[in-house]
Amino acid sequence: MRPIRSASAGSSCTGWHIDEGPESGGHPVNKQVMSEMMDGMGAFIMGRNMFGPIRGEWGDSDWKGWWGDDPPYHAPTYVLTHHAHDPIEMEGGTTFHFVTEGIESAYEQAKAVAGGQNISIAGGASCAQQALKAGLVDEVDLQVSPVILGAGERLLDGFEPGEPELELVRVLEAPGTIHIRYRVVK
């Protein structure tokens, strides 16, 4: 299973990640979805925009991601980019590797280190589109929150009608968020 996870912007869209539900332990559905997204993954792949706000050449930026010194990935994480960058080793087992050769190269590198575990295509939209078009995705997980952003990349832009073919697997509900899973029909 190589699930795609939707990428959201702003705390109102991603607040379910840090859900302060029952007894501050989080809503059970959100906890389940977060566990499925993160636990036991052998590697992650993401786009550069998900990694950070730096555009163009990296220059002398010391940016290490949105997540602080201990990102939630705890596995090798491959960042698609047009600009080479040395790997960044973080606490907790996350090392960001920067891949300039495209999604297939990132996937092969992730597969080589995943040890048979699942690989998560963490997003954003362009990364997910590339992975879907390359046939690397078995499942698509979407989190829908009632927030109108007004702009941004559309996840399923650039596909022919009916492609990819998706089959609904489940819908889970938590306060303010619906978690939807589709299987990619191959």
Order of alpha helices (4+ residues) and beta strands (2+ residues): beta-alpha-alpha-beta-alpha-beta-beta-beta-alpha-beta-alpha-beta-beta-beta
